[in-house]
Amino acid sequence: MIQDQADGELSHTENHKVGHMPEQNCIAEMVTMTLRESLAPVILTDYDHAKSEISRNAENYNNNMRRSSLNNLTPVQYYRGKPEVQLTFREAKIDKLRILKRKKHVGTKER
């Protein structure tokens, strides 16, 4: 995740449940690429403007962008939440929708 440090600088941090993994570098590169792409069309006028744009993009990245590498959860849901609860809830919702779709399909065949 991307977050502000105490001195106001931005940094990329993660809360790992295991030791260092080789894919950590890949994650850092993905974050950097995402920020670079989202800032490309923006003309930054000064330091404060740059900091506010980066913060806005970091907020979007952390809270709105689902990642397939994180089981389609956002970084906040995966690293700060309980991903197993989110995934269980999602599976239950998908199962419920499958049942409703099956009932609807069976009802159309009987007509």
C-alpha positions in Angstrom: 0.0 0.0 0.0 1.0 3.6 -0.4 0.9 5.8 2.6 2.1 9.1 4.1 5.0 8.9 6.5 5.1 11.0 9.7 7.3 13.6 7.9 4.8 13.9 5.1 6.7 11.9 2.5 5.0 9.1 0.6 6.2 5.5 0.9 5.2 2.1 -0.3 4.5 -0.3 2.6 3.0 -3.7 3.1 2.0 -5.7 6.1 3.3 -9.1 5.3 2.3 -12.2 7.2 5.4 -14.1 6.0 9.0 -13.2 5.3 10.4 -11.5 2.2 9.0 -12.9 -1.0 10.5 -12.4 -4.5 7.2 -11.0 -5.8 7.6 -8.0 -3.5 9.7 -6.2 -6.1 7.0 -6.9 -8.7 4.4 -5.3 -6.5 6.6 -2.2 -6.0 7.1 -1.9 -9.7 3.4 -2.3 -10.3 2.6 0.5 -7.8 5.3 2.8 -9.5 3.9 2.1 -13.0 0.3 2.7 -11.9 1.3 6.1 -10.3 3.4 7.0 -13.3 0.5 6.2 -15.7 -2.1 8.1 -13.7 0.1 11.2 -13.3 1.2 11.3 -17.0 -1.6 13.6 -18.2 -1.2 15.9 -15.2 1.0 19.0 -15.3 2.4 19.4 -11.8 2.9 23.1 -10.9 4.7 22.8 -7.6 5.7 20.5 -4.8 2.3 20.8 -2.9 0.4 20.1 -6.1 2.5 17.0 -6.8 2.1 15.8 -3.3 -1.7 16.2 -3.4 -2.0 14.4 -6.8 0.2 11.6 -5.6 -1.9 11.3 -2.4 -5.2 11.3 -4.4 -3.8 8.6 -6.7 -2.5 6.6 -3.7 -5.9 6.8 -2.1 -7.5 5.5 -5.3 -5.0 2.7 -5.7 -5.3 1.5 -2.1 -9.1 1.7 -1.8 -10.6 1.3 -5.3 -8.4 -0.7 -7.5 -8.9 -4.4 -7.2 -5.9 -6.6 -8.1 -6.0 -10.1 -9.5 -2.8 -10.9 -7.7 -4.7 -10.1 -4.4 -7.7 -12.4 -5.3 -9.5 -9.3 -6.8 -9.4 -7.4 -3.5 -8.1 -3.9 -3.0 -4.7 -3.5 -1.2 -6.5 -2.2 1.9 -8.9 -5.2 2.0 -6.0 -7.6 1.5 -3.3 -6.2 3.8 -5.3 -4.4 6.5 -8.4 -6.4 6.5 -9.2 -10.1 6.7 -9.0 -11.3 3.2 -10.3 -14.8 4.1 -13.5 -13.1 5.4 -13.9 -11.0 2.2 -13.3 -14.1 0.0 -15.8 -16.2 2.0 -18.4 -13.4 1.8 -17.8 -13.1 -2.0 -18.2 -16.9 -2.5 -21.4 -17.0 -0.6 -22.8 -14.1 -2.7 -21.7 -15.8 -5.9 -23.3 -19.1 -4.8 -26.6 -17.3 -3.9 -26.6 -15.6 -7.4 -26.0 -19.0 -9.1 -29.0 -20.5 -7.2 -31.2 -17.6 -8.2 -30.1 -17.8 -11.8 -30.7 -21.6 -11.9 -34.2 -21.1 -10.5 -34.9 -18.4 -13.1 -33.6 -20.6 -15.9 -35.7 -23.6 -14.7 -38.8 -21.4 -14.5 -38.3 -20.2 -18.1 -38.0 -23.8 -19.4 -41.3 -24.9 -17.8 -43.3 -22.2 -19.7 
